[in-house]
């Protein structure tokens, strides 16, 4: 998975933690703002995943999985 998609996931995780802290502190305005930012990042990550996956060759990817599986099995 590309680094930018992974980074978006990490930012989403941080926002979720911030949101939980805001809720615990009963700062519901901050929690609402954080949730809004989280939704925006979720949308951006989904768009990016769709863009990236449209460029992935599923047959080649499946072949790579089979090859990797065989190598792991043989190494055991």
MDTraj code that builds the backbone (N, CA, C; nanometers):
import mdtraj as md
import numpy as np

residues = "UNK UNK UNK UNK UNK UNK UNK UNK UNK UNK UNK UNK UNK UNK UNK UNK UNK UNK UNK UNK UNK UNK UNK UNK UNK UNK UNK UNK UNK UNK UNK UNK UNK UNK UNK UNK UNK UNK UNK UNK UNK UNK UNK UNK UNK UNK UNK UNK UNK UNK UNK UNK UNK UNK UNK UNK UNK UNK UNK UNK UNK UNK UNK UNK UNK UNK UNK UNK UNK UNK UNK UNK UNK UNK UNK UNK".split()
xyz = np.array([
    [0.0850, -0.1173, 0.0000],
    [0.0000, 0.0000, 0.0000],
    [0.0901, 0.1242, 0.0000],
    [0.0560, 0.2225, -0.0788],
    [0.1373, 0.3439, -0.0857],
    [0.1461, 0.4163, 0.0495],
    [0.2584, 0.4845, 0.0679],
    [0.2828, 0.5553, 0.1940],
    [0.1759, 0.6589, 0.2252],
    [0.1268, 0.7292, 0.1237],
    [0.0282, 0.8342, 0.1516],
    [-0.1021, 0.7769, 0.2071],
    [-0.1406, 0.6588, 0.1631],
    [-0.2614, 0.5947, 0.2158],
    [-0.2380, 0.5513, 0.3604],
    [-0.1208, 0.4970, 0.3859],
    [-0.0854, 0.4557, 0.5219],
    [-0.0822, 0.5769, 0.6158],
    [-0.0271, 0.6869, 0.5675],
    [-0.0199, 0.8093, 0.6482],
    [-0.1594, 0.8636, 0.6786],
    [-0.2490, 0.8577, 0.5819],
    [-0.3864, 0.9010, 0.6076],
    [-0.4495, 0.8150, 0.7171],
    [-0.4238, 0.6852, 0.7143],
    [-0.4746, 0.5960, 0.8181],
    [-0.4207, 0.6322, 0.9554],
    [-0.2929, 0.6664, 0.9614],
    [-0.2326, 0.7067, 1.0885],
    [-0.2940, 0.8367, 1.1396],
    [-0.3182, 0.9300, 1.0481],
    [-0.3817, 1.0570, 1.0890],
    [-0.5236, 1.0325, 1.1399],
    [-0.5947, 0.9408, 1.0756],
    [-0.7305, 0.9058, 1.1200],
    [-0.7250, 0.8467, 1.2605],
    [-0.6283, 0.7583, 1.2842],
    [-0.6137, 0.6997, 1.4177],
    [-0.5879, 0.8073, 1.5234],
    [-0.5015, 0.9029, 1.4908],
    [-0.4730, 1.0113, 1.5864],
    [-0.5980, 1.0947, 1.6137],
    [-0.6745, 1.1233, 1.5085],
    [-0.7971, 1.2006, 1.5270],
    [-0.8970, 1.1250, 1.6147],
    [-0.9043, 0.9955, 1.5967],
    [-0.9957, 0.9151, 1.6792],
    [-0.9556, 0.9203, 1.8260],
    [-0.8254, 0.9191, 1.8504],
    [-0.7779, 0.9310, 1.9882],
    [-0.8112, 1.0689, 2.0456],
    [-0.7908, 1.1725, 1.9646],
    [-0.8241, 1.3086, 2.0074],
    [-0.9738, 1.3201, 2.0368],
    [-1.0541, 1.2608, 1.9506],
    [-1.1990, 1.2651, 1.9694],
    [-1.2391, 1.1968, 2.0999],
    [-1.1784, 1.0818, 2.1270],
    [-1.2085, 1.0096, 2.2512],
    [-1.1690, 1.0921, 2.3731],
    [-1.0538, 1.1587, 2.3655],
    [-1.0116, 1.2441, 2.4776],
    [-1.1094, 1.3601, 2.4959],
    [-1.1537, 1.4179, 2.3853],
    [-1.2484, 1.5294, 2.3937],
    [-1.3804, 1.4839, 2.4561],
    [-1.4250, 1.3664, 2.4182],
    [-1.5500, 1.3138, 2.4755],
    [-1.5322, 1.2875, 2.6241],
    [-1.4172, 1.2271, 2.6615],
    [-1.3904, 1.2020, 2.8030],
    [-1.3899, 1.3315, 2.8835],
    [-1.3386, 1.4384, 2.8217],
    [-1.3338, 1.5688, 2.8881],
    [-1.4668, 1.6434, 2.8751],
    [-1.5624, 1.5809, 2.8098],
    [-1.6937, 1.6393, 2.7836],
    [-1.6839, 1.7711, 2.7057],
    [-1.5840, 1.7776, 2.6198],
    [-1.5681, 1.8921, 2.5295],
    [-1.6305, 1.8505, 2.3964],
    [-1.7614, 1.8591, 2.3915],
    [-1.8342, 1.8063, 2.2766],
    [-1.8167, 1.8906, 2.1508],
    [-1.7872, 2.0187, 2.1667],
    [-1.7575, 2.1006, 2.0480],
    [-1.6295, 2.0515, 1.9806],
    [-1.5272, 2.0262, 2.0619],
    [-1.4006, 1.9753, 2.0074],
    [-1.4213, 1.8365, 1.9463],
    [-1.5010, 1.7538, 2.0119],
    [-1.5276, 1.6197, 1.9597],
    [-1.5982, 1.6278, 1.8250],
    [-1.6907, 1.7205, 1.8120],
    [-1.7638, 1.7383, 1.6863],
    [-1.6698, 1.7842, 1.5753],
    [-1.5823, 1.8789, 1.6063],
    [-1.4864, 1.9278, 1.5069],
    [-1.3904, 1.8164, 1.4653],
    [-1.3463, 1.7389, 1.5631],
    [-1.2545, 1.6290, 1.5346],
    [-1.3228, 1.5238, 1.4482],
    [-1.4476, 1.4942, 1.4776],
    [-1.5236, 1.3966, 1.3981],
    [-1.5388, 1.4446, 1.2546],
    [-1.5616, 1.5723, 1.2377],
    [-1.5740, 1.6286, 1.1036],
    [-1.4426, 1.6117, 1.0266],
    [-1.3311, 1.6403, 1.0924],
    [-1.2001, 1.6231, 1.0289],
    [-1.1752, 1.4759, 0.9982],
    [-1.2171, 1.3885, 1.0893],
    [-1.2009, 1.2449, 1.0694],
    [-1.2790, 1.1991, 0.9458],
    [-1.4020, 1.2438, 0.9328],
    [-1.4841, 1.2066, 0.8166],
    [-1.4189, 1.2526, 0.6863],
    [-1.3629, 1.3736, 0.6894],
    [-1.2960, 1.4265, 0.5712],
    [-1.1771, 1.3386, 0.5323],
    [-1.0964, 1.3007, 0.6313],
    [-0.9817, 1.2147, 0.6026],
    [-1.0251, 1.0768, 0.5564],
    [-1.1318, 1.0238, 0.6137],
    [-1.1837, 0.8935, 0.5697],
    [-1.2244, 0.8992, 0.4226],
    [-1.2904, 1.0078, 0.3839],
    [-1.3300, 1.0255, 0.2435],
    [-1.2068, 1.0341, 0.1536],
    [-1.1084, 1.1138, 0.1975],
    [-0.9865, 1.1299, 0.1178],
    [-0.9124, 0.9980, 0.1036],
    [-0.9043, 0.9200, 0.2139],
    [-0.8348, 0.7915, 0.2080],
    [-0.9086, 0.6956, 0.1142],
    [-1.0413, 0.6903, 0.1231],
    [-1.1189, 0.6029, 0.0351],
    [-1.0987, 0.6410, -0.1117],
    [-1.1016, 0.7703, -0.1413],
    [-1.0774, 0.8155, -0.2788],
    [-0.9392, 0.7727, -0.3260],
    [-0.8410, 0.7864, -0.2398],
    [-0.7036, 0.7497, -0.2753],
    [-0.6894, 0.5983, -0.2937],
    [-0.7559, 0.5205, -0.2071],
    [-0.7529, 0.3749, -0.2216],
    [-0.8155, 0.3345, -0.3545],
    [-0.9273, 0.3972, -0.3880],
    [-0.9919, 0.3661, -0.5170],
    [-0.9006, 0.3998, -0.6339],
    [-0.8347, 0.5147, -0.6255],
    [-0.7429, 0.5564, -0.7316],
    [-0.6269, 0.4564, -0.7438],
    [-0.5676, 0.4212, -0.6304],
    [-0.4536, 0.3288, -0.6297],
    [-0.4954, 0.1907, -0.6795],
    [-0.6069, 0.1393, -0.6290],
    [-0.6475, 0.0029, -0.6648],
    [-0.6887, -0.0083, -0.8110],
    [-0.7293, 0.1012, -0.8711],
    [-0.7652, 0.0954, -1.0132],
    [-0.6422, 0.0720, -1.1002],
    [-0.5246, 0.0960, -1.0447],
    [-0.3997, 0.0777, -1.1194],
    [-0.3340, -0.0569, -1.0907],
    [-0.3908, -0.1339, -0.9990],
    [-0.3328, -0.2628, -0.9608],
    [-0.3819, -0.3708, -1.0574],
    [-0.2893, -0.4495, -1.1053],
    [-0.3222, -0.5612, -1.1928],
    [-0.3539, -0.6808, -1.1031],
    [-0.4811, -0.7176, -1.0948],
    [-0.5265, -0.8220, -1.0027],
    [-0.4643, -0.9576, -1.0349],
    [-0.4446, -0.9888, -1.1599],
    [-0.3875, -1.1182, -1.1980],
    [-0.2417, -1.1261, -1.1512],
    [-0.1654, -1.0223, -1.1755],
    [-0.0263, -1.0192, -1.1314],
    [-0.0174, -1.0264, -0.9800],
    [-0.1042, -0.9542, -0.9132],
    [-0.1068, -0.9553, -0.7671],
    [-0.1376, -1.0958, -0.7147],
    [-0.2347, -1.1624, -0.7736],
    [-0.2689, -1.2991, -0.7331],
    [-0.1523, -1.3934, -0.7565],
    [-0.0835, -1.3785, -0.8681],
    [0.0330, -1.4621, -0.8967],
    [0.1429, -1.4388, -0.7925],
    [0.1626, -1.3165, -0.7545],
    [0.2635, -1.2847, -0.6526],
    [0.2267, -1.3479, -0.5187],
    [0.0981, -1.3462, -0.4832],
    [0.0534, -1.4100, -0.3594],
    [0.0806, -1.5599, -0.3618],
    [0.0529, -1.6238, -0.4744],
    [0.0766, -1.7672, -0.4867],
    [0.2261, -1.7961, -0.4742],
    [0.3077, -1.7182, -0.5408],
    [0.4526, -1.7359, -0.5333],
    [0.5022, -1.7176, -0.3905],
    [0.4558, -1.6140, -0.3250],
    [0.4956, -1.5886, -0.1868],
    [0.4510, -1.7020, -0.0946],
    [0.3289, -1.7479, -0.1137],
    [0.2767, -1.8588, -0.0338],
    [0.3641, -1.9834, -0.0519],
    [0.4006, -2.0136, -0.1755],
    [0.4859, -2.1296, -0.2033],
    [0.6230, -2.1147, -0.1379],
    [0.6808, -1.9976, -0.1450],
    [0.8124, -1.9740, -0.0841],
    [0.8067, -1.9909, 0.0681],
    [0.7020, -1.9413, 0.1284],
    [0.6864, -1.9544, 0.2728],
    [0.6703, -2.1014, 0.3099],
    [0.5870, -2.1716, 0.2350],
    [0.5641, -2.3141, 0.2618],
    [0.6938, -2.3941, 0.2509],
    [0.7732, -2.3656, 0.1474],
    [0.8993, -2.4367, 0.1299],
    [1.0003, -2.4029, 0.2389],
    [0.9990, -2.2789, 0.2855],
    [1.0972, -2.2389, 0.3875],
    [1.0649, -2.2996, 0.5241],
    [0.9392, -2.3397, 0.5444],
    [0.9008, -2.4023, 0.6709],
    [0.9495, -2.5435, 0.6701],
])
top = md.Topology()
chain = top.add_chain()
for i, resn in enumerate(residues, 1):
    res = top.add_residue(resn, chain, resSeq=i)
    for name in ("N", "CA", "C"):
        top.add_atom(name, md.element.get_by_symbol(name[0]), res)
traj = md.Trajectory(xyz[None], top)
